[in-house]
């Protein structure tokens, strides 16, 4: 279990690192070219992993047999990529990452509710607490920014 938890943690770190690299890429190449570079490189690596892991025996019929909705993962991936690049130009990395987490938690709760009929008040309360934390952080940051402009200590500096 510790290995799986470590992998999940590494995945979280990789997600933020990927967002930052891709954001820089889109600043240099433009949003469309940056997303193309991201997905071409990812596709090439995926193809190499597929070939190596299948020992050069790829079942191409399985692609044709897959239901149409299974191909939506790539479509949602590109939408998430583009939205992420747009939001990073307006939000701090931490805000963007926390909002990503809140969105993932919300989607997870919706899937649990509608797909598996598994919802609890604790799950909803968890999202509300995270959202409240984001609002609180934005308020504190705004106060600190305002006081820094006026060279005055913010109320939160005393805490």
N, C-alpha and C positions, 0 to 999 in steps of 0.2 A: 504494500500500500504506500509506503514511503516513496518508492520509485515513481509511482503514478502521480503522487502529489508533487514531487519534484518536477516531473515532466510538465504538469499543469502550470507550475510556477515559471518554468523556462518558457513555456508557450506564451504566457502573459508578457514576459520580458521581450521575447522575440516579436510579439505583436507591436509593442511600443517602438522598438528599434526599427522594425519594418516601416511603420508609419513615418518615422522621422526621415529615414533614408528616401522613401518614396516622395515625401513632401519636398525634400531638397531636389530630387530628380525632376519633379514637376515645375519647380521654380526655374530650373535651368532649361529644360526641354519643352515646357508647356504641359498643361494638364493632359491633353489627349496623347501626346507623344510619351509623356511620363507613364501613363497607364499602359500604353502599348509595350514599352520597355519592360515594365513590371510583369505583365502577363506573358510576354514572349519568353523571358528568362524563366519564369515559373513553369511554363509549358515545356520548355526544353529540359529542365531538371526533372519534371514529372515523367516525361517520356523516358529519360535515362533510368530513373528509378523503376518504372514499369518494366522496361526491358531486362534490367538486371534482376529484379525480384522475381520475374516470371521465368527466368533462365531462358530467355529468348523464345518463349512459347506464349505469344499473346493471343487471347481468345477474342478476335474481332467481332464475332457474332454476339457476344454479350453486350456490346455497345448498341447494337440494333434491337436487342430484346429488352433493353432498359426502358421503363416507362418515361414518357416525355418530361414529366415533372422533375425527374432526377437531373436533368440538364439545367434546371433553374439555379443550381448552386453557383455556377459560373456567372450567370446573369446577376444574381444578388451580390456576388463577390465584386464585380466591376462597379455596381451601384455603390456598395460600401466603400470601395476604394475612392471613387470620385467624391462622394460626400465627405469622406475623411479628409481629402485634400482641400476641399472648400472650407471645412470647419477649422482646420489647422491654421488657415490664414487669418482667422478671426478670434480664435481661442488659444489659451495657453495649452501646452501639452497635457498638463495635469487635468485641466477642465475637460479637454477633449477625451482623455482616457476615462475619466470618471463618468462622463455622459455616455461613452461607449458601454461601460459596465452597466449603467442603469438601463440602457436600451437592451442589452443582452439579458439582464435579469427580467425585464418586462416581457420580452419575447419568450423567455423560458417559462414564465408564469402563464402566459397565454397558451403556449403549447401544452403545458401541464393541464391547464383548465379544459381546453377544448379537445385535445387529442387523447389525453389520458384520464380526464375527469379527476385530477389530483391537485387541489388547491387548498391553501390554508391561510389563516389570518396571519400567521407568523411570516409567511413569504411576502404577503402584501405589506406588512409592517416593515419588513427589511428594506423593501424598495422605497417606502416613504421615508425611512430614516436616512438612506443614502441620498435621496433627493433633497431632504432637509439639510444635510451636510453640504451639498453643493451650493444651495442657496446661501447658507451661512458663510461659506468660504468666499463666495462672490461679494457678500456684504462686507466682510472683513477686509478683503482685498481692495474694494472701492474706498473704504474709510482710510486704509493705509496709503493708498495712492493720493487721495485728497489731502491728507495730512502731510505727506511728503512734499506736495506742491507748495503747501503753506509753511513748511518747516515746523510743524507742530506735532507733538506726540499724539498718536491716535489712541482712542480709549482702549483698544485691544493691546496696545504696547504695554499698558500698565499690568495686564494680566500676565 
